[in-house]
Amino acid sequence: MDFNDTAEEAAFREQARAWLQDNVPSADELEGLGEVEQAQLWQKRKYDAGWACIRWPKEYGGRDASAIEQVILNQEEAKYPALPGGVFGIGQGMAAPTLMAWAADEQKLRLLPKMASGEEIWCQLFSEPSAGSDLAALRTKAEKDGDEWVINGQKIWTSGAHYCDYGILVVRTDPNVAKHKGLSYFFVDMHSPGIEIKAIKQLSGDANFNEVYFTDVRIPDSQRLGAVGQGWQVAISTLMHERASIGGGGSGVDFKALLQLARTVTIDDKPAIEDSAVRAKLANWYCRRSGLKYTGYRSLSALSRGEMPGPENSIGKLVAAPMTQDMASFAMDLMEMSGAVWDEEFSPAAGLFQGTYMGIPGFRIAGGTDEIMANIIAERVLGLPQEPRVDKGIPFSEVPTGT
């Protein structure tokens, strides 16, 4: 691994750093705007100056930058933690690569620049209540009617559906073939008649996820990506990009914050960090965090050499998410009774530990549950035998449902 910038990379980093210093919006510019409006203001500013989606081709709003240049820009932008953002991740990180691979040229030219500029925001309509972790078991159906498809069914856990303009959608178009072969993939205007969105209130008090209901929603056949029945292959390309974008482990408790807490709270009238059991826990998490960091650096080194990363992204999420949850739980235990109080003014670290503890279970589901990620690593990385599947190779309509 080589952690140093090349001369070209160092020059690009300096260019990015200088632009950010001059253009990051001030608190006054953002005051009075909602989360989405703030994010769109910043995204449009980047787009107008050529700093949005820089890896994309120029005709779609990017600048044909290399993968390592995108990493460098992300690193420099991360130095401004108060920057608005987050609402474009699904569109730019998952929908856009899928469109680039499967959409018609005129669709790319129409959709991708507005995605890059933040004018149009996208969501992902995959998960369903009856399918659980098995995407191929989805039941939302699409029936052909002339040059249109009529969609009926329900999706769940759809992040940002309440403010999105478009969504990528997988539906069942043929129930009489094996479950993976009867799927088709579309993109849909989220303002279409027949779409109903209901917010899901989370333990953290947020409502970022939604249920989305489809009642006789009509989608033109021109908005299909891939052939009829090829939806699984298209969805796999989306999921590969999703796991790459999530792989690092998500937000939440930082090791430094936990270390600082251990220095300030007491056990038996001594700083908690002097307790041997606490020190052992901290050492264990430090080693794991270091392992994740250097595993991630393997991806960066591969990108810098123009190579494709290995299985690092699958490993990162599986390790980081449960570890972050454990760290948050341990921090609340260190605070004893006050750990049950979640108050940004009263709680240590402005309630970071409590907020993480409430929110991280969702991250362990998003982009593939812990169990799904373990299966992917076992089967596709380690080459272990697949688990027995009783529904393999039979028509989806004959799969037992338990009802």
N, C-alpha and C positions, 0 to 999 in steps of 0.2 A: 504494500500500500504506500502511495506517495501522497501525503497530506498537503504538499506545497503547490501553490498556483504556478503554472507555466507563465512565461512572460506575457503571452497573449491573454491568459486568464486573469493575471494581475491587472493588466490594463483595462480589461472589461470590468473587473470589480471596482476599480477606481472610477470609471465612468458611471457605473450604476450608483455607487455611493454618492457621487457628486450630484447626480440628478435627484436622488431621493432627498438629500439635504435641502435642495432648493424647492421641492415640490410637494413634500408631505403636507397634507392639509392641517391647518391649525385648529385648535379647539373651537375658536370663534367661527370658523367656516363650517364646522360640523354641528354646532349648537342649534337645537331646534329641529334637526332632521331625524327621522326614524332610522333604524338599523339598515334597512334596505336602501333608503335614500342616501345615507352616508356611503355605503358600499358602492353604489352606482356613481356617485360623485368622484370617488377615488379611481374607480375602474375606467371611467371615461377620460380622466386626466392621463392615466397611463396609456390608454389607447391612442389618444390624440398625439402623444409624444413618441409613440412607437415602443412602449415598454409593457404592453399587455400581451399575454400569450405568445411570448417571443419565439417559442419553438415552432409555432405554426407557420405555414407558408405565407408569404407576403400578401397574396391575393385573398387570404381569409382573415387578415388583420394582424398577422404576426410579423416576424422579421427573419425567419429561417435561421434562428440561432441554434446552437448545439445544446445537447442535454445538459452538459456541465455548466454552460452559461445560464441556463434556467435555474440550476441549483445555486449558482453564485448569486443571482438576483434574489432568489428566495431567502438566502442567508442574510443578505444585506437588508432586505425588507423586514425580516424577523427582528431586527434591532429596534423596530418601532412597534412595540406590542399594542399600542393604542390605535393602530391603524384599523379602519373598518374593513370588513371582508367576511368571507365564509359563505356567502349566499351563492357564489358562483362555482363552488367546488364541483358539484355534481355535473353541471353543464360543461364546464371547461375541462374537467378532469376525466369524465366518463362518457357523456353524450357526444362531445366533439370528436374524440378519436373514433367512436363508432360511426358517426356521420361521415368522417373522412374516409373510412374503409368501405362503407356500404351505400351511401347516398349518391344520387345523381349529381352531376357537376353543377347544374343550375340550382339545386337545393343547397349545396355547399356554399355557393356564392351568395345565396339569399340569407341563409341562417347563421353561418359561422361568424361573419363580421359583427353582426348584432350581438352574438354571444360574447365575442371578445371585448366589445365596447361596454358590456353590461346593460345594454338597452333591453335585451330579452334574457330572462332567467329560466333555467330548466330544472326539472325534477326527474326522479326515477320511479316508475310505476311497476315494480316487480313483485314484492312480497304480498302474500294473501293470508287471511286468517286460517283457511283450511289446509294450506300447503306447509305451514311450519318452516323448517329449514330446507325443505325440498322444493326449490323453485320450479322444477319440472312437473310438480304435482298441482300447479295452478289450475283454477277452474273458470276464471273470467273468459267468456267465449266471444268469438267474433264470427258473424255469419255474413256471407257475401250477398249483396243486393245491388246488382248492376255494377257500376264503377265505384261503389262504396262498400264499406264494411260496417255492420251494426254491432256495437259492443255492449255487453251486459255483464255485470259482475262487480266485484269489490277488490280494492287494493288497500294495504295497511302499512303503517310505519313510513309513510311518504314524507320525507323531510322537505319543508318549504313549499308544499303544494299550495298553501294559501296565498303565496305571493308570486308563484311561478307563471310564466307565459306558455311554456311548452313542457311536455313530458315524454320520455321514452317508455314504451309500453310493450309488454309481452303478453300475448293472449293465446287461448286454445282455438285453433281453427279446424282441427280434426280430432274428435275423441275416439275414433275407431282404429287408430294406430298406436304404437308404443308411445309412452308419455313424452319422450324427448323429440319424437318425430312429428307431433301434431301441433307444434307451436309456431306462431308467426310474430314478427316484430314490427312495430309501427312507431311513429312519433305523432303526438296529438296536441292540438291547441287546447290548453287548459280552460279556456273560456267557452268551449263548445257547449251547446245546449245538451242537458242530460247529465252533466258532471256536477256532483255534489261533494263538497269538501267539509269534513268535520274534524276539528282539532282534538288531539289526544292530550289530556293533561298529565304531565309527568310528575314523578316524586319530587323532582327538583323545583316544581312550580312553573317550569317552562311549558310551552306548548309548541314545540318545534316539529313534532310528528303529526300526521293526519291520517284519517280514513278517507278514501276517495271512492265514491260510488258512481258506477256507470249505468245509466238507464237509457237504452236505445240511442247511444251516442254514435254519430255517423262520422267515419273517417274515410277520406278519399283513398283509393287503392294506391295513388301516387305517393302516399306517405308511408308506404310499406318499405322496410329495409330488408334486403335479401328476398329470396323466393318464398312463396307460401310453403310452410312446413320447415323453413330453415331458421326459425326463430331461435332455436337453442344455440346454433353456431354463432349467430349475431350476438346473443346475450352473453356468451362466453367471452367474446372480445370486450364487451362492456365490463364484465366482472373482473377480468385481468387488470384493467386500468383502475377499477375501484379498489382492488386490494393493494395495488401499487401506491395509490394516493392515501390510503388509510394506514399502510404498513408501519409507519413510524411509531404509532402508539397513542396518538390522540393527545388532547389537552388534559390538564388536571394537576395533581400534586407533583411538584418538582422536588427532586431529592434535596436540593439546597434549602427549600422551605421546611422540609421535615427535619433536616439537621438543625436548623435554627430553632425550631420548636423544641427539640430535645435539649437544647442548651438553655432554654428559658423556663420550661416547666420543671417541677421538682418531684423526686421520689424519695421518701424518708428524709426530707429536708435537705436533699442534695440535688444538684442538677441531674435531670434524667439521663443525660449522656454519660454520666459516671457509673450508671448501672450496667453490669456486665451483659444482662439479657438484652437491654436496649442497644448496646454497642454491637452485639452479635447480629441483631435484626438490621441495623443500619449498614453494617459491613456486607451482609448478604445482598441487600438491595443495591448498594453501591457497585458491587461486582456485576450484578445482573444489568444495571444501567450501562456500565462500561462495556459489557458484552454486546448489548444492543447498539450502542454508539459505534463500536468498531465493526460490527456486522454491517451497519448502515454504510460505513466508510468503504466497505468492500464494493457496495453498489456504486458509490461515487467514483472509486478508482476505475471500475469497469467502464462507466460512462465516459470518464476522462480519456480512456484509451479507445473510445468508439465501440466498445463491446456491450453486449446485453448483460444485465445483472442476472445472478442466479436466483435461488429460492429465498433470498434474504427478506423480501417483502412479506412472504407468507409467514415466516418465523416471527417477524417483528410484532405484528398485532397479537398473535397468540400468546406471546410472552408478556408484552407490555400492558395489555388491558387488565388481566387479573392481578398483576403486580401493582399497578396503580390503585386498584381497589383495595388491595391489602394494605398499602401504605396509608391510604386515607383512613381506613378502619383503625389502624394502629395509632395514627395521630389523634383520633378522637378518644381512644383509650387513654393516651397520655394526658389528655386534658381532663380526664375523669368526668365528673358530673357536668362540667361546663361544655364537654364535647357534644352534648345533646342540644346545645343552644346554637342556632344558626343565625347569626346577625353580623352584617358586614361591618358595623361600627364596633361591636363588642368582641366578636370572635377573633382569635389569632389569625393572621394572614387574611383578614377580611372575609372569613368564612370559606376559604379555599378548600379546606379539608372536608367540611360538611357538604359543600356543593359538589365536590368530586365524588364523594361517597354516594350521593343521590343520583348523579348523572352517569357514572361510568357503567352501570349495568347495561344501559342502552348501547354503549360503545362495544360491549362484548357480544352484542347481537348484530349490529350494523356491519355490512360487508361480509357476512358469514359468521355464524356462531363459533364459539371456541371449539365445539365438537366438529363442525364442518372444516374449520381450518386444520385441526389435527388430522382429519381424514385426508385432506388434500396433501399435507406434508407426508403422511404415511404412504399413500398410494402413488403420488406423482413425483415426489422427491426421493423417498427411500425405496420405492418399488415394491412395497408390501402388497399382499393379496387384498383384493377388494372385499368389503363386508358383504355378506349374503343379502340379496335384494329380491324379495318375493314378487315384486311387480315388474321385474326386468323382462322385456321382450313380449309382454302381453298388451293387448289394446287397453288404452286408458279407461275406456268405458267399462271394462271388466275388472278393474282394480277394486278390491273391497274397500268400502268407505266407513264401515262401522255404524252406518245408520240404517 
